[in-house]
């Protein structure tokens, strides 16, 4: 991809203002003479026509030298394809075909890409100005890094910031409990991704946490203070509802990665077993006790299963 000024891209839809719609970004990422790694970014997509144009523009306007950007669409039936066609001459490549889920789409896109450093940005999330160049410089400095993450936050359906997640130093013990940074704020090396086997395509909710935990034993995780990206939360996101299917994945990954005595593994099986208690009044009492126990056990490091029950 070449350098893009705002005027090089299609006009912003009526009423859209701010980054990445109007006003030139304050950064200029192209830096002559810098030794930077090749970076590829993959966007998995399915029926996110309402948001994907904002996602695409937030990538294009990074202006990272030689950035490869591909979109893997799962066969959208809304206006996503129209937007991809609208931006087809600006992005490196895109495809639209059926897949078995988000993890499959990401793996497929990463296999097609060529960069030494890789990130994925879901089709309703956005990068911040200068986020990718910050990652490139970080990987240029830490040549052996498997994973580098930065700060970020969450936005709502109208792109208003709802939560800022500041820089946190690497804490592998805490990572065994939860992902304490947002997924759009992380990039990883292709070699490390391949070494751990890529994303588990049977996972649909916690594939990012599972991947990070497979990097942990390699002890090559680094953190930077730069604000990299924002995760969008709205009614259609998979993670907006605390459903039991996602809890089952948390329990599976926790047991597989860290054994039965990990807080998430214990929490999952306690919730599963106590849900069969009768009478219902007794079950409600036990549920309150379980919630309190794991809240106290989690402490400031937390865990992933608060408020989730099978039925």
C-alpha positions in Angstrom: 0.0 0.0 0.0 1.2 3.5 -0.8 0.9 6.7 1.3 -2.7 8.0 1.4 -3.8 11.5 2.1 -7.4 11.9 3.2 -8.3 13.3 -0.2 -7.1 10.2 -1.9 -9.8 8.1 -0.4 -13.6 8.1 -1.2 -15.5 10.9 0.4 -16.8 10.3 3.9 -20.5 9.5 4.1 -22.7 12.4 5.0 -22.6 13.2 8.7 -19.4 11.3 9.4 -16.7 13.5 11.0 -13.5 13.0 13.0 -11.0 10.2 12.7 -10.9 8.4 10.2 -13.4 10.4 8.2 -12.5 14.1 8.1 -9.4 16.1 8.9 -5.9 14.9 8.0 -4.4 12.7 10.7 -1.8 14.6 12.8 0.8 11.9 12.2 2.9 11.2 9.1 4.0 7.6 9.4 6.5 7.4 6.5 10.0 7.7 7.9 12.8 7.5 5.5 15.7 5.3 6.6 14.0 3.6 9.5 14.4 -0.2 9.7 10.9 -1.4 10.1 9.4 -4.9 9.7 6.9 -5.8 7.0 3.4 -5.8 8.6 0.2 -7.5 7.4 -3.2 -6.7 8.8 -6.2 -9.0 8.2 -9.9 -8.0 8.8 -12.4 -10.9 9.2 -15.9 -9.8 8.3 -19.5 -11.0 8.2 -22.4 -8.6 7.7 -20.7 -5.6 9.3 -21.6 -3.1 6.6 -22.5 -0.5 9.2 -19.0 -0.3 10.5 -16.4 -1.8 8.1 -15.8 1.3 6.1 -14.6 3.0 9.3 -12.4 0.0 10.0 -10.9 0.1 6.5 -10.1 3.8 6.6 -8.5 3.5 10.1 -6.1 1.0 8.5 -5.4 2.9 5.2 -4.7 6.2 7.0 -2.0 4.6 9.1 0.4 5.1 6.1 2.8 2.4 7.3 5.5 1.8 4.7 4.6 -1.2 2.6 1.6 -2.2 4.7 -0.3 -5.2 3.4 -4.0 -5.1 4.2 -6.5 -7.9 3.4 -10.2 -8.5 4.2 -11.6 -12.0 4.5 -15.4 -11.8 4.2 -17.5 -14.8 5.1 -20.1 -14.2 2.4 -21.9 -11.1 3.7 -25.5 -10.5 2.6 -25.6 -6.8 3.6 -23.8 -4.0 1.9 -20.3 -5.1 3.0 -19.4 -6.2 -0.5 -20.3 -2.8 -2.0 -17.9 -1.2 0.5 -15.2 -3.7 -0.3 -15.6 -2.9 -4.0 -15.5 0.8 -3.2 -12.1 0.4 -1.5 -10.7 -2.4 -3.7 -8.1 -0.2 -5.3 -6.8 0.9 -2.0 -6.5 -2.4 -0.1 -4.0 -5.1 -1.0 -6.6 -7.9 -1.5 -10.0 -9.1 -0.4 -12.1 -12.2 -0.7 -15.7 -13.2 0.0 -16.5 -16.9 0.6 -18.0 -19.1 3.2 -16.0 -20.1 6.2 -16.5 -21.9 9.5 -16.2 -18.8 11.7 -14.0 -15.9 12.7 -11.0 -18.0 13.7 -11.0 -19.8 10.4 -11.3 -16.5 8.5 -8.3 -15.0 10.4 -6.2 -18.1 9.9 -7.0 -18.1 6.2 -6.1 -14.4 5.9 -2.8 -14.7 7.7 -1.8 -17.7 5.6 -2.4 -15.6 2.5 -0.5 -12.6 3.8 3.3 -12.1 3.7 4.3 -9.8 6.6 6.8 -10.8 9.2 4.5 -9.1 11.8 0.8 -9.6 11.8 -2.3 -8.2 13.4 -6.0 -8.7 12.9 -8.7 -6.0 13.2 -12.3 -7.0 13.4 -14.7 -5.3 11.0 -16.2 -3.1 13.6 -13.0 -2.1 15.4 -10.6 0.8 14.6 -6.9 1.7 14.9 -5.8 5.0 16.4 -3.7 7.4 14.4 -0.1 6.3 14.5 -0.9 3.0 16.1 0.7 0.8 13.4 3.9 2.7 13.1 4.3 2.5 16.9 4.0 -1.3 16.6 6.5 -1.4 13.7 9.0 0.5 15.7 8.4 -1.7 18.8 9.0 -4.8 16.7 12.1 -3.2 15.1 13.5 -2.7 18.6 12.5 -6.1 20.0 13.5 -8.2 17.1 12.8 -11.5 18.9 9.3 -10.6 20.2 6.4 -13.0 19.8 3.7 -10.5 20.8 3.6 -6.8 21.6 0.6 -5.0 22.9 -0.3 -1.4 23.7 -3.0 0.6 25.3 -6.4 1.1 23.9 -10.0 1.1 24.8 -13.6 0.5 23.9 -16.1 2.5 21.8 -19.9 2.3 21.3 -21.9 2.0 18.1 -21.5 5.7 17.5 -17.7 5.6 17.9 -17.8 7.4 21.3 -15.2 6.2 23.8 -16.8 4.3 26.6 -13.6 3.1 28.3 -9.9 3.7 28.1 -7.6 0.9 29.0 -4.2 2.3 29.9 -0.8 0.8 29.5 -0.1 -2.3 31.7 3.2 -4.0 32.0 3.5 -7.6 31.1 2.0 -9.9 33.8 1.8 -13.5 32.7 0.0 -14.6 35.8 -2.7 -12.1 35.2 -2.9 -13.2 31.5 -3.8 -16.7 32.8 -6.9 -15.1 34.3 -8.0 -12.7 31.6 -6.9 -10.7 28.6 -6.2 -7.3 30.2 -5.7 -5.4 27.0 -8.0 -5.2 24.0 -7.4 -7.4 21.0 -7.0 -4.6 18.4 -4.0 -3.4 20.5 -1.9 -6.5 19.9 0.4 -7.6 17.0 2.5 -10.8 16.8 5.3 -12.3 14.8 4.4 -14.7 12.0 7.0 -17.2 13.1 5.5 -17.3 16.6 2.0 -17.6 15.3 3.0 -20.5 13.1 5.0 -22.1 15.9 2.0 -22.3 18.3 -0.3 -23.5 15.5 -2.3 -20.3 14.8 -5.8 -19.8 16.1 -7.9 -22.7 17.3 -10.7 -22.7 14.8 -13.1 -24.5 17.2 -13.1 -21.3 19.3 -15.5 -18.5 18.5 -15.3 -16.2 21.6 -11.9 -16.5 23.4 -9.5 -17.3 20.5 -7.4 -14.2 21.3 -7.0 -15.1 25.0 -6.1 -18.7 24.0 -3.5 -17.5 21.5 -1.9 -15.2 23.9 -1.7 -17.9 26.5 0.1 -20.2 24.1 2.7 -17.4 23.6 3.2 -17.1 27.4 5.6 -20.1 27.9 7.9 -18.7 25.2 8.4 -15.6 27.4 8.7 -13.1 24.5 5.8 -10.8 25.2 6.4 -7.0 25.4 4.2 -4.0 26.1 4.3 -0.4 24.9 2.5 2.7 26.1 1.1 3.9 22.8 -2.6 3.8 22.2 -3.1 1.3 19.3 -6.8 0.5 18.8 -10.3 0.4 20.1 -12.7 -2.5 20.4 -16.4 -1.7 19.5 -19.1 -3.0 21.8 -22.7 -3.0 20.4 -25.8 -5.2 20.5 -24.6 -7.3 17.6 -21.2 -8.2 18.9 -20.6 -11.8 20.1 -19.0 -10.6 23.3 -21.7 -8.1 24.3 -23.8 -10.8 25.9 -22.4 -12.9 28.7 -23.6 -16.2 27.3 -22.9 -19.7 28.5 -21.3 -20.8 25.2 -18.5 -18.3 25.7 -18.2 -19.5 29.3 -17.7 -23.1 28.0 -14.8 -21.9 25.9 -13.3 -20.1 28.8 -13.5 -23.3 30.9 -12.0 -25.4 28.1 -9.1 -23.0 27.5 -8.4 -22.5 31.2 -8.2 -26.3 31.9 -6.2 -27.0 28.7 -3.7 -24.2 29.3 -3.4 -24.0 33.1 -5.0 -27.1 34.6 -8.0 -27.7 36.8 -7.0 -25.3 39.6 -7.0 -22.2 37.5 -9.6 -19.7 38.7 -11.5 -19.8 35.4 -11.5 -23.6 35.2 -12.7 -23.8 38.8 -15.3 -21.1 38.3 -16.7 -22.8 35.2 -17.2 -26.2 36.9 -18.6 -24.8 40.1 -21.2 -22.9 38.0 -22.0 -25.9 35.9 -22.5 -28.2 38.9 -24.4 -25.9 41.1 -26.9 -25.1 38.3 -28.4 -28.6 38.8 -29.2 -28.0 42.5 -32.8 -28.1 43.6 -35.0 -26.5 45.0 -34.6 -23.3 43.0 -34.4 -21.2 46.2 -31.4 -23.2 47.3 -29.8 -22.9 43.9 -30.2 -19.1 44.0 -28.5 -19.0 47.4 -25.6 -21.1 46.2 -25.2 -19.0 43.1 -24.8 -15.9 45.3 -22.1 -17.7 47.3 -20.3 -18.8 44.2 -20.3 -15.3 42.7 -19.0 -13.9 46.0 -16.2 -16.5 46.4 -14.9 -16.0 42.9 -15.2 -12.2 43.1 -13.0 -12.3 46.2 -10.6 -14.9 44.7 -10.3 -12.9 41.5 -9.4 -9.7 43.4 -7.7 -7.0 41.4 -6.6 -9.5 38.7 -10.2 -10.7 38.0 -11.4 -13.6 36.0 -13.7 -14.1 33.0 -16.8 -15.8 34.2 -18.6 -13.4 36.5 -22.4 -13.4 36.0 -22.5 -16.4 33.6 -24.7 -19.5 34.3 -25.9 -22.4 32.1 -29.6 -21.5 32.5 
